[in-house]
C-alpha cells in the first residue's frame, strides 16, 4: 500500500531524527546538562572514586618517602532499562490521505502526541526511585474515582496499572486516566475508564512499568532505597548525600552551607540546583524582599533552558524550577559526574522491513519506538538535598 509506505518513510527520515535530538535534552535541564554515552552493553558499569589518594606525606631529606596509596573507589553496575513508545495511524487515515499536506497533518498529530508522552515520562523517571510508583492512592470501593496523594504524576490520557500495598501483581491493569482533579496541597482525584474497582490502599504505575523504570535521583535521596548500583548504602556512608533541613525558610546562607558541605566532604562541585515549585517561588520572593539582584533567565543551559545564576566559590551554579522535584525541596547535583547511557531511539522493524503493524482486533496500525538506557552517577554522595524550604 503506497500511502502506508509514504507514512513509514516520513516517520523514519523526517520525524525520527528530530525525535532523537530533542528527547536527549527537552525532558529536563538536568538531562540536557549531563553527558550522553552510547550504550554498548545491557550492563552499565562505572568506577566511582571517593576520598583522597593516600600516597602523600611530609618528610626530611634522605628520609623515608610516603607509601603509595591509590584513591579508594567503588565499582557500580546496573542493567539498562527498556523504553517504548507507540505511534498509531488509523486504517482510515492511511486510505483517505491523498496528498502530502493531509499526510503531514495526520502524522503531526500522532507524532507530537507520542513525543509529548515520551518526554513527560522520561523527564519524570529521571527524578524517581526506579520503582515506577507515580503516587499513593486511598482505598476505593466500587468507583472509577480514585484519591491520589500526588496529582503531579497523573496526566489525562496516561494508561496506568493499580496495585494494592504489599502486592507485586496489579489489581487492575491498563486503565486510562480520563480526568484529573488537582488540589492546591498536591493531592487530587483521578477518574479512570472501564468498570468500577474496589481496592485497598495502594499505588499506581505507568502500564507494565512497576520496578522497571530508570534509576532516577530519587534513589539517591530516598533513605528507604537501601541499595544503589548494586552497593548497600548502609555499608557505604560516602553514598549518602548532604541533607539540610531549612525549617520552613530558604536563603542564600542555607544554600551555601549545603554546597560547602558537598565540596569539603564529598569532593563535589554542585553546579545545578533544581527547585520544587513552592521552593522556587519562595526563593524568588526571598530575592525580591531582600532586594537581591535577580534576572530571570540570566544564565543559559544546554537545550535552551534559562536559569538564575548563584555563585559559590569558583562555580557558577544554575538555579532552575523543576516540577518533578518535591514542591518543598531543592535537589543539587554536579552534572559532571552523571551519565545517561542509551541508544538512539529507533523503530522496531518487522521481518519484511516495515515499521507498521496492523494491531489485532483493531483497524489501526502501530509503529513501535524503542530505546534502552539508564542513568548513573559516579558520586551519589556529592548530591545535596534541602528539605522544608517553605513553612
Secondary structure, DSSP 4 states (H G I P E B T S, - for coil): -HHHHHHHHHIIIIIHHHHHHHTTTTT-HHHHHSEEEE--SSEEEEEEE-S--S------TTSPPPPP-PPPEEEEEEEPEEEEEEEEEEHHHHHH--SHHHHHHHHHHHHHHHHHHHHHHHHHHTTS-SS-EEEEE--EEEESEEEES-GGG--TT-EEEEEETT-SS-SEEEEEEEEEEE-TTS-EEEEESSS-EEE-SEEEEETT-TT-S---THHHH-TT--EETTEESTT-GGGSPEEEE-TT---HHHHHHHHHHHHHHH-----EEEE-HHHHHHHHHHHHHTT----TT-EE-GGG-EEEEEEETTEEEEEEE-TTS-TT-EEEE-GGGEEEEE---EEPPPTTS--EEEPTTSSEEEEEEEEEEEEEES-GGG-EEEE----
